[in-house]
């Protein structure tokens, strides 16, 4: 189903590195270690533009810097560069530098970055399934 927000094919089923479960057994989580792990994951994708960058790169998309700047209306080149560098340092995005004239730089996801897609799909489903209570004073409210 990933990405469920667009028209691209289901990459979680077709990408071998993502579709096979990890070879390491899951550790025995404690409430604190689980919270620490989730906080670390959220820190990686935290930032005004990081999730938008990821959504445009899911499904094997490889985009030039200028294409990313165009689809992310409102982002400055400086901020886009910073966010891409952080994602690259965290191992989520790979930078492909085609040295030539003119020089061309493209960005795509690493296998680990692509593996975020199903998790973000589930978070999207979770966030849209929320039942909103009726406003105070509404006769339907109990």
HELIX and SHEET records of a PDB file:
HELIX    1   1 UNK A   11  UNK A   14  1                                   4    
HELIX    2   2 UNK A   16  UNK A   19  1                                   4    
HELIX    3   3 UNK A   31  UNK A   45  1                                  15    
HELIX    4   4 UNK A   50  UNK A   57  1                                   8    
HELIX    5   5 UNK A   65  UNK A   71  1                                   7    
HELIX    6   6 UNK A   77  UNK A   89  1                                  13    
HELIX    7   7 UNK A  111  UNK A  114  1                                   4    
HELIX    8   8 UNK A  116  UNK A  128  1                                  13    
SHEET    1   A 3 UNK A  63  UNK A  64  0                                        
SHEET    2   A 3 UNK A 104  UNK A 109 -1                                        
SHEET    3   A 3 UNK A  93  UNK A  98 -1                                        
END                                                                             
